[in-house]
């Protein structure tokens, strides 16, 4: 069994075609080629924290994955990162462990950013201004990964903490983006035709009044029962609402809230894999509003961990 | 983070007071000091296999555990052991991983044997003959761990395969047991006052007609919805039916079958931790039949992994 540390993982990530790997994963998932049980969840109160266990496999492939990811928001007071985690790969035919990827939760961040990239690529109109709501690691990665699918470098950012927004601005400059700090979500959304929400908010930030024809919105932050970034009635305005998992979005994320409020047209909910395999046309008119709500599926973990491990096997003698 | 391989684990196991550790775990569990979500399960069809994820923690202790264990019955054709697995320990206050115990499923076997040992110790009459149904690794470990709690060395064994029974006989001789091979479960149970069932059977092996006053029976094998070792009506004959987890036994194991068949007196079901902390008297009369049905709880994994890791920390400079 191979134990890969973070430096090896970062090295192996270079040049890996994640868009293609993760797209394959979503397509397999939406075509029911996967076995993915409900997410396991372990909660802590004092200090607060949560652990998610995502696991599963694509039938007749080589591996299955078990991904362990935790979030302990008070860690930063101790000088530790909030997210911790690892991915474990096993042989599908024997259960023999083949690799432990000690990524400290980084691969979860990356595969989430890639899912956002894929949604922006297949659902946006030609991007003229990118609006980013949130200033943390996932907000940054979302923007970084957009570089590969658009030439647009004009960005508006909004965050609760102006200092964090300034920090975001300067960091993203290094990646070639011209970032302006927006005074409000409404201001940001009136000027952007691609909006990414990547916060850990439990209160809506984007409302019906903020919507503009032709916009694509991707909501990344809400991955539990409690988190929420999008206000009541917003999803009803979208011609299609894209989810990474129909099964999962009933329980968690934006769609779960809209279903409870009966403010979504159920027929408009489409699984991402169905757009990627072209069995659903996706956006058909320029003026449509499209919204993607991503809660993260084990098939993404499987694909990124498998991709890194296969690459490692091919380059083993270099390490 | 410390990665402990199997040879280190075997070394650290020596002299560890597992009976006391695991008993503490059961007591904490039955006194609702633990957070233990439902078991995660990943199933495979071709070849058949299953993976169980057991996880949880005792509030205000140091660690939480995530235990991964698989069973792929066709592995033996490939020269591999059927069980694979590992235990992972994390800090309860931060989610930081502290240790990966690469035990290949061995610690699961051990903590299961210790649970059997504990049941035999607190529920049996003075043991005169031990009956073991099953000849595999768990059957052997159950017997080995009885050495510490009884001077009885007279054993009857029954298995489907006579060659395996002979193998069991010679291996257990090394541990000082005089093993006779029994021609039937009925014969075995008529002569034993402690019976351990440790098979992977999905059909009952021990029936109502096999019961004898004063016997204690521990059923270890049935840990899923499908497995079963004890026939209809047997549990109804017991003055108490002991389970490691009231919550879990509703879904899996012998009690789940008896509940479906309405052939158990619900008030007679007692959690092991309640007997260990003396809030339930356990066996009160010599002639009573007592039956323990164990499906395995994460608190056992937590206790054995934590015990080994703490011992490792104290002896780190030796390795």
Interface residues (C-beta under 8 A of the other chain):
Chain A: X1 X3 X35 X37 X40 X41 X42 X43 X44 X47 X49 X51 X53 X55 X56 X57 X64 X66 X68 X70 X71 X72 X75 X78 X80 X84 X85 X86 X88 X90 X92 X93 X94 X95 X96 X97 X100 X102
Chain B: X1 X3 X35 X37 X40 X41 X42 X43 X44 X47 X49 X51 X53 X55 X56 X57 X64 X66 X68 X70 X71 X72 X75 X78 X80 X84 X85 X86 X88 X90 X92 X93 X94 X95 X96 X97 X100 X102
